[in-house]
Structures are given as C-alpha cells and as structure tokens.
C-alpha cells in the first residue's frame, strides 16, 4: 500500500501540493507479504501531476507511462497528456461516471486475475492536480473524478478546507489534518493555508504516516500553480541519501577520533 495526499491552498497564490511516500509492498497470490521496493507514486505531465495508490500490475505500469508521456505506454497517435485531457473533457461536459476509462480497465483486469474476491484497498485510485482547469481531484476505483471545490456535496464530512488522502496511511492523515486545522488553539487555520503552510502541513502529515507499516521514506513533493509546476521528487530522494551518507561518515570519523590515541 501507500500514503498519498493532495492539499489545495486557501490563501494567496492558488496552488495544490501533492505528497507521497515511496514504499511499494509486494505480496504473493495468497496476499502474504513478499517484500518491498522503492517506487515513486507521483507522475508529472506538462500541465498536471497524478499521485497513484493501489497494487502494482503490468496494467498499472502502462497507465503510469501514459501519465508520464512515455511512448512505451501510449497508443498509436496518442500524445502526452491526452489521457488527462479526455477525462477533464468528460468532467467539464457534465458526465457523472468513468471519466478515466483507463482506471476502470486496470482494476477490472486485476479483479479478473484474482482467484478470490480481491481486497478493494488494492484497487487503483488517484489524486490529480491540474493547471487548466485548475484544481484538485480524486479519481475513484471506477475512474470517476470528484473535485472538492466543485463537487462539495459528494464529500461525506463537513470540512471547510480541501484535502484528499488515499492509501493505507489515510486514516492517520485524516486524524492529523482534522486535529491540526479544526482545533481552536491550533496555529493553522482552514482559511489561511498559503503555499508555505500547505507544504509544511503535507510534510508533517506524511511524517505522521510513517507509523503505518506500509508507508516509507523518502517522500516526493510536487506543487502546482496556474502557471508553474514545481517537481521536487528526485531532489528529496537525493538529499535523503546524501544526508544518510554524511551521517555515516561523521559517525566513522567521530569514532576514529575517540579511539585514536593522542
């Protein structure tokens, strides 16, 4: 499983912050743990970013390549971003269901391959942030898009601030956001989330989610405004690795100094 989050600002420059862990857990056909591998969950296009939760299959891998504009995943004549454009066009026209046919297909193929009824938490879902039209969307297991700001009545709670969380760590994140933004004595207010505070909140939420055994570092972050996409996925991973290497070197040098006679 995984932990992914999308948060839309409520103050200043309109922006969406996406964050995701990078631990992918593997299991056998009996759903027994088999291991884990590093895997970035956010795919970035020319006008959008998509964070994906769910089991890894060859169909999911092809979907991710489509989202990245990788030719190995696209159909003949298909261009980078077409998969998102098609879904947005359906949404803007007022169609209510299956904006992303590709999501429905990936999940249908997975359920057919399972010998028993699959765990629904394994099915693919996404969080999408777009520049035009600007906004934050949830894409459910049937491929249906829901916008927090435009489809407010479809969300079951009474939140006044737009965030979406998915994956095995989602309950931890919900608890964090609700306690942090709803408490009267909190330093963070729902109507005062600018880009800086949004990044801080997403980072703090993911750090809380480390308690989930299926969530792991490094984290990946992408921020989208109406004019820019800021992709810090690779930089976060690089900095974490370099920080670990520096700490190991400092440890060795510190031990050597203590044990070397003067």
WORABEL-V529969 format. One record per pair of residues at least 24 apart in sequence whose C-alpha atoms are under 10 Angstrom apart, sorted by the first residue. I is the first residue (numbers start at 1). GAP is how many residues later the second one is. D is the distance in Angstrom with one decimal. If there is no record, write none. Layout:
I_GAP_D + I_GAP_D
This chain:
1_24_6.1 + 1_25_8.8 + 1_52_7.0 + 1_53_6.2 + 1_54_6.9 + 1_55_9.4 + 1_120_8.1 + 1_121_7.2 + 1_165_9.6 + 1_166_6.0 + 1_167_5.6 + 1_168_8.4 + 1_211_9.7 + 1_212_9.2 + 1_213_5.6 + 1_214_7.2 + 2_37_9.9 + 2_39_8.4 + 2_50_8.8 + 2_51_6.2 + 2_52_7.5 + 2_53_9.3 + 2_164_7.7 + 2_165_4.9 + 2_166_5.6 + 2_167_6.7 + 2_168_8.7 + 2_207_9.5 + 2_210_8.9 + 2_211_9.4 + 2_212_6.0 + 2_213_5.3 + 2_214_8.1 + 3_38_9.0 + 3_48_9.5 + 3_49_9.2 + 3_50_7.4 + 3_51_9.9 + 3_162_7.4 + 3_163_5.9 + 3_164_4.7 + 3_165_6.0 + 3_166_5.1 + 3_167_6.3 + 3_168_9.7 + 3_169_9.5 + 3_170_8.6 + 3_202_9.8 + 3_203_7.5 + 3_206_7.2 + 3_207_9.1 + 3_209_8.7 + 3_211_8.2 + 3_212_6.1 + 3_213_8.7 + 3_216_9.7 + 4_37_7.8 + 4_38_8.7 + 4_47_6.6 + 4_48_7.5 + 4_49_7.1 + 4_122_8.8 + 4_123_7.9 + 4_160_8.3 + 4_161_5.8 + 4_162_5.4 + 4_163_6.4 + 4_164_9.1 + 4_165_8.1 + 4_166_7.6 + 4_169_9.2 + 4_198_9.5 + 4_201_9.8 + 4_202_8.1 + 4_205_9.7 + 4_211_9.5 + 4_215_9.5 + 4_216_9.5 + 5_46_8.0 + 5_47_9.9 + 5_121_9.8 + 5_122_7.4 + 5_158_7.2 + 5_159_5.7 + 5_160_4.4 + 5_161_6.5 + 5_162_9.0 + 5_164_9.8 + 5_165_8.2 + 5_168_8.2 + 5_169_9.9 + 5_197_7.1 + 5_198_9.8 + 5_200_8.6 + 5_201_8.2 + 5_216_9.8 + 6_44_9.6 + 6_45_8.4 + 6_120_10.0 + 6_121_6.6 + 6_122_8.0 + 6_123_7.8 + 6_130_7.2 + 6_131_8.6 + 6_132_9.0 + 6_156_8.3 + 6_157_5.5 + 6_158_5.2 + 6_159_6.5 + 6_160_9.1 + 6_192_9.6 + 6_196_7.8 + 6_215_9.9 + 6_216_9.6 + 6_217_9.6 + 7_120_10.0 + 7_122_9.3 + 7_128_10.0 + 7_129_7.7 + 7_154_8.4 + 7_155_6.0 + 7_156_4.3 + 7_157_6.6 + 7_158_8.8 + 7_186_9.3 + 7_188_9.7 + 7_191_6.7 + 7_192_8.6 + 7_194_8.6 + 7_195_7.3 + 7_216_9.6 + 8_121_9.0 + 8_127_7.6 + 8_128_6.8 + 8_140_9.3 + 8_141_9.4 + 8_153_7.8 + 8_154_5.5 + 8_155_6.4 + 8_156_9.1 + 8_185_8.1 + 8_186_8.8 + 8_187_8.7 + 8_190_7.5 + 8_215_9.7 + 8_216_9.5 + 8_217_9.9 + 9_152_8.3 + 9_153_7.7 + 9_154_9.2 + 9_181_9.1 + 9_182_8.4 + 9_183_8.0 + 9_184_5.1 + 9_185_5.3 + 9_186_6.3 + 9_187_9.3 + 9_188_8.5 + 9_189_6.3 + 9_190_9.6 + 9_216_9.9 + 10_150_9.8 + 10_151_7.3 + 10_152_8.2 + 10_179_9.6 + 10_180_7.3 + 10_181_5.4 + 10_182_6.0 + 10_183_5.1 + 10_184_6.2 + 10_185_8.9 + 10_188_9.1 + 11_179_9.3 + 11_180_6.5 + 11_181_5.3 + 11_182_5.4 + 11_183_4.8 + 11_184_8.0 + 11_186_9.7 + 11_187_9.8 + 12_180_8.5 + 12_181_8.2 + 12_182_5.7 + 12_183_7.7 + 13_181_7.1 + 13_182_7.2 + 13_212_7.4 + 13_213_8.8 + 14_120_8.6 + 14_121_8.9 + 14_179_9.9 + 14_180_8.0 + 14_181_8.0 + 14_210_8.6 + 14_211_6.0 + 14_212_7.2 + 15_114_9.0 + 15_115_9.6 + 15_116_9.0 + 15_119_8.5 + 15_120_8.1 + 15_121_9.2 + 15_178_9.9 + 15_179_8.1 + 15_180_6.6 + 15_183_8.8 + 15_208_6.7 + 15_209_5.4 + 15_210_4.4 + 15_211_7.3 + 15_212_9.7 + 15_213_9.4 + 15_214_9.6 + 16_33_9.8 + 16_112_9.5 + 16_113_6.4 + 16_114_8.4 + 16_115_9.3 + 16_118_8.9 + 16_119_7.2 + 16_120_6.8 + 16_146_9.5 + 16_147_9.3 + 16_178_9.9 + 16_179_8.1 + 16_182_8.2 + 16_183_9.3 + 16_206_8.3 + 16_207_5.7 + 16_208_5.2 + 16_209_6.7 + 16_210_9.4 + 16_213_9.7 + 17_32_9.8 + 17_112_8.1 + 17_119_9.2 + 17_146_9.4 + 17_178_7.8 + 17_179_9.9 + 17_181_6.6 + 17_182_6.5 + 17_183_9.9 + 17_184_9.5 + 17_185_7.4 + 17_186_9.9 + 17_204_7.2 + 17_205_5.9 + 17_206_4.5 + 17_207_6.5 + 17_208_9.1 + 17_213_9.5 + 18_24_8.0 + 18_31_8.0 + 18_32_8.3 + 18_33_7.3 + 18_109_8.2 + 18_110_8.5 + 18_111_7.7 + 18_118_9.5 + 18_145_9.8 + 18_146_9.5 + 18_147_9.9 + 18_180_9.6 + 18_181_8.7 + 18_184_7.7 + 18_185_9.8 + 18_202_8.1 + 18_203_5.7 + 18_204_5.2 + 18_205_6.3 + 18_206_8.3 + 18_213_9.7 + 19_32_7.9 + 19_146_9.6 + 19_180_8.7 + 19_183_6.4 + 19_184_7.4 + 19_186_9.3 + 19_187_7.6 + 19_200_6.8 + 19_201_5.6 + 19_202_4.6 + 19_203_6.6 + 19_204_8.8 + 19_213_9.9 + 19_214_9.0 + 20_31_7.1 + 20_32_8.8 + 20_33_9.3 + 20_145_9.8 + 20_146_9.6 + 20_147_9.8 + 20_182_9.1 + 20_183_9.3 + 20_186_7.4 + 20_195_9.1 + 20_196_9.3 + 20_197_8.9 + 20_198_8.7 + 20_199_5.5 + 20_200_5.3 + 20_201_6.8 + 20_202_9.2 + 20_213_9.2 + 21_148_9.9 + 21_185_7.3 + 21_186_9.5 + 21_188_9.0 + 21_189_8.9 + 21_193_9.5 + 21_194_6.2 + 21_195_5.6 + 21_196_5.6 + 21_197_6.2 + 21_198_4.5 + 21_199_6.3 + 21_200_9.2 + 22_192_9.8 + 22_193_7.4 + 22_194_5.9 + 22_195_5.8 + 22_196_5.9 + 22_197_6.1 + 22_198_7.3 + 22_211_9.8 + 22_215_9.3 + 23_190_9.7 + 23_191_6.9 + 23_192_5.7 + 23_193_4.8 + 23_194_6.8 + 23_195_8.2 + 23_196_9.2 + 24_29_9.8 + 24_30_9.4 + 24_31_8.5 + 24_32_8.2 + 24_190_7.6 + 24_191_8.0 + 24_192_8.4 + 25_30_8.5 + 25_31_8.9 + 25_188_9.7 + 25_189_6.6 + 25_190_8.8 + 25_191_9.9 + 26_29_8.4 + 26_30_8.2 + 27_28_9.4 + 27_29_10.0 + 29_84_9.9 + 29_85_7.9 + 29_86_8.3 + 29_87_9.7 + 30_84_9.6 + 30_85_9.1 + 30_86_9.3 + 31_87_9.5 + 31_88_9.2 + 36_178_8.9 + 36_180_9.9 + 37_179_10.0 + 38_178_8.6 + 38_179_8.7 + 38_180_8.8 + 39_179_9.7 + 40_178_9.0 + 40_179_8.3 + 40_180_7.1 + 40_193_7.9 + 40_194_9.1 + 40_197_9.7 + 41_85_9.7 + 41_178_9.4 + 41_179_7.9 + 41_192_9.6 + 42_25_9.6 + 42_26_9.6 + 42_84_9.4 + 42_85_9.1 + 42_86_9.4 + 42_178_7.3 + 42_179_8.2 + 42_180_8.1 + 42_189_9.7 + 42_191_8.1 + 43_24_6.2 + 43_25_5.8 + 43_26_9.5 + 43_85_9.6 + 43_179_9.5 + 43_188_9.9 + 43_190_9.7 + 44_24_5.9 + 44_25_8.9 + 44_37_9.7 + 44_84_9.9 + 44_85_9.6 + 44_178_8.4 + 44_185_8.7 + 44_186_9.8 + 44_187_7.9 + 44_189_9.8 + 45_24_7.0 + 45_35_7.3 + 45_36_6.4 + 45_39_9.3 + 45_85_9.4 + 45_184_9.2 + 46_34_7.8 + 46_35_7.0 + 46_84_9.5 + 46_85_9.2 + 46_182_9.7 + 46_183_8.3 + 47_33_10.0 + 47_34_7.7 + 47_37_9.3 + 47_38_9.8 + 47_82_8.6 + 47_83_6.0 + 47_84_5.5 + 47_85_7.2 + 47_86_9.5 + 47_87_9.5 + 47_177_8.6 + 47_178_9.8 + 47_179_9.0 + 47_180_8.9 + 47_181_8.5 + 47_182_7.6 + 48_33_8.2 + 48_36_8.2 + 48_37_10.0 + 48_80_7.0 + 48_81_5.5 + 48_82_4.3 + 48_83_6.2 + 48_84_8.4 + 48_85_9.9 + 48_86_9.2 + 48_87_9.7 + 48_88_10.0 + 48_174_9.9 + 48_175_9.9 + 48_176_7.6 + 48_177_9.9 + 48_180_9.9 + 48_181_7.9 + 49_35_9.8 + 49_78_8.3 + 49_79_5.9 + 49_80_5.4 + 49_81_6.7 + 49_82_9.2 + 49_87_10.0 + 49_173_7.5 + 49_174_8.8 + 49_175_7.9 + 49_180_8.5 + 49_182_9.2 + 50_34_9.5 + 50_75_10.0 + 50_76_6.4 + 50_77_5.6 + 50_78_4.5 + 50_79_6.5 + 50_80_8.7 + 50_86_10.0 + 50_87_9.5 + 50_88_9.8 + 50_89_9.8 + 50_172_9.6 + 51_74_8.5 + 51_75_5.5 + 51_76_5.2 + 51_77_6.5 + 51_78_8.8 + 51_87_9.8 + 51_115_9.3 + 51_169_9.8 + 51_171_9.7 + 52_72_6.9 + 52_73_6.0 + 52_74_4.6 + 52_75_6.7 + 52_76_8.8 + 52_87_9.4 + 52_114_8.6 + 52_115_9.0 + 53_68_8.9 + 53_69_8.0 + 53_70_7.8 + 53_71_5.6 + 53_72_5.4 + 53_73_6.2 + 53_74_8.5 + 53_112_9.8 + 53_113_6.6 + 53_114_5.9 + 53_115_9.0 + 54_53_9.4 + 54_66_9.1 + 54_67_6.9 + 54_68_4.7 + 54_69_5.1 + 54_70_4.3 + 54_71_6.5 + 54_72_8.8 + 54_87_9.5 + 54_112_9.2 + 54_113_7.4 + 54_114_9.5 + 55_52_9.4 + 55_55_8.8 + 55_64_10.0 + 55_66_8.5 + 55_67_5.0 + 55_68_6.3 + 55_69_6.7 + 55_70_9.8 + 56_54_9.5 + 56_66_8.7 + 56_67_9.4 + 56_68_8.8 + 57_49_8.2 + 57_50_9.6 + 57_52_9.2 + 57_53_7.5 + 57_67_9.9 + 58_48_8.9 + 58_51_9.9 + 58_52_9.6 + 59_43_9.0 + 59_44_9.4 + 59_46_8.3 + 59_47_5.5 + 59_48_8.6 + 59_50_7.7 + 59_51_8.3 + 60_42_9.1 + 60_43_8.4 + 60_45_9.6 + 60_46_6.2 + 60_47_8.7 + 60_49_9.9 + 60_50_9.4 + 60_64_7.9 + 61_45_9.6 + 62_40_9.8 + 62_44_9.3 + 63_39_7.1 + 63_40_8.0 + 63_42_9.9 + 63_43_8.0 + 66_36_9.8 + 84_44_9.1 + 84_46_9.1 + 85_47_9.7 + 87_56_8.8 + 87_57_8.8 + 87_58_8.0 + 88_42_9.6 + 88_44_9.4 + 88_45_8.1 + 88_57_8.5 + 90_54_9.9 + 90_55_9.5 + 91_53_8.7 + 91_54_7.1 + 91_55_8.8 + 91_56_9.7 + 92_41_9.1 + 95_49_9.3 + 95_50_9.8 + 96_48_7.2 + 96_49_8.2 + 96_50_9.2 + 97_43_9.9 + 97_45_7.7 + 97_46_7.3 + 97_47_5.0 + 97_48_7.6 + 97_49_9.7 + 98_41_9.0 + 98_42_8.9 + 98_43_9.2 + 98_44_5.9 + 98_45_4.5 + 98_46_4.5 + 98_47_7.5 + 99_40_8.4 + 99_41_9.9 + 99_43_8.6 + 99_44_5.6 + 99_45_5.1 + 99_46_6.2 + 99_47_9.8 + 100_39_7.8 + 100_40_9.2 + 100_41_9.6 + 100_42_7.8 + 100_43_4.4 + 100_44_6.4 + 100_45_7.7 + 101_41_7.8 + 101_42_5.9 + 101_43_8.6 + 102_40_9.2 + 102_41_7.2 + 103_36_8.3 + 103_37_8.2 + 103_38_6.6 + 103_39_6.4 + 103_40_5.0 + 103_41_8.7 + 104_36_8.9 + 104_37_6.4 + 104_38_4.8 + 104_39_5.4 + 104_40_8.8 + 105_36_9.7 + 105_37_8.5 + 105_38_8.8 + 106_35_9.1 + 106_36_9.6 + 106_37_9.7 + 107_34_6.9 + 107_35_7.8 + 107_36_9.4 + 108_33_9.5 + 108_34_9.1 + 121_45_9.5 + 121_46_7.5 + 121_47_8.0 + 122_45_8.9 + 122_46_9.7 + 124_43_9.8 + 125_41_7.7 + 125_42_8.8 + 126_38_9.8 + 126_39_9.5 + 126_40_7.9 + 126_41_9.9 + 127_36_10.0 + 127_37_7.3 + 127_38_8.0 + 127_39_8.0 + 128_36_9.8 + 129_93_9.4 + 129_94_8.8 + 129_95_7.0 + 129_96_9.3 + 130_94_7.3 + 130_95_8.4 + 130_96_8.1 + 130_99_9.5 + 131_93_6.9 + 131_94_6.4 + 131_95_4.8 + 131_96_7.0 + 131_97_8.1 + 131_98_8.5 + 132_93_9.8 + 132_94_7.1 + 132_95_9.2 + 133_93_8.6 + 134_90_8.9 + 134_91_7.9 + 134_92_6.3 + 134_93_9.8 + 135_27_10.0 + 135_89_9.2 + 135_90_9.2 + 135_91_9.0 + 136_26_8.1 + 136_27_8.3 + 136_28_8.3 + 136_88_9.9 + 137_25_9.9 + 137_26_9.5 + 137_27_8.1 + 138_25_9.7 + 138_26_7.0 + 138_27_8.9 + 138_28_9.1 + 140_26_10.0 + 159_31_8.8 + 160_30_6.6 + 160_31_8.0 + 161_28_9.2 + 161_29_5.4 + 161_30_7.2 + 161_31_9.6 + 161_32_8.7 + 162_28_8.8 + 163_39_9.6 + 167_47_9.1 + 167_48_8.9 + 168_41_8.8 + 168_44_7.0 + 168_45_8.6 + 168_46_6.7 + 168_47_7.6 + 169_36_9.6 + 169_37_8.5 + 169_39_8.8 + 169_40_5.4 + 169_41_7.9 + 169_42_8.1 + 169_43_5.6 + 169_44_8.6 + 169_45_7.7 + 169_46_6.9 + 170_35_9.6 + 170_36_9.6 + 170_39_7.8 + 170_42_9.3 + 171_38_8.8 + 171_41_9.6 + 172_33_8.0 + 172_34_9.0 + 172_36_6.9 + 172_37_5.9 + 172_38_9.3 + 172_39_8.3 + 172_40_8.0 + 173_29_9.0 + 173_31_9.2 + 173_32_5.5 + 173_33_7.3 + 173_34_9.4 + 173_35_7.2 + 173_36_6.5 + 174_31_8.7 + 175_30_9.2 + 175_33_9.8 + 176_25_9.1 + 176_28_8.5 + 176_29_6.3 + 176_30_9.6 + 176_32_7.6 + 176_33_9.2 + 177_24_7.9 + 177_25_9.1 + 177_27_9.5 + 177_28_7.3 + 180_25_9.8 + 195_28_8.4 + 195_29_9.8 + 195_30_9.5 + 198_25_9.5 + 199_24_8.3
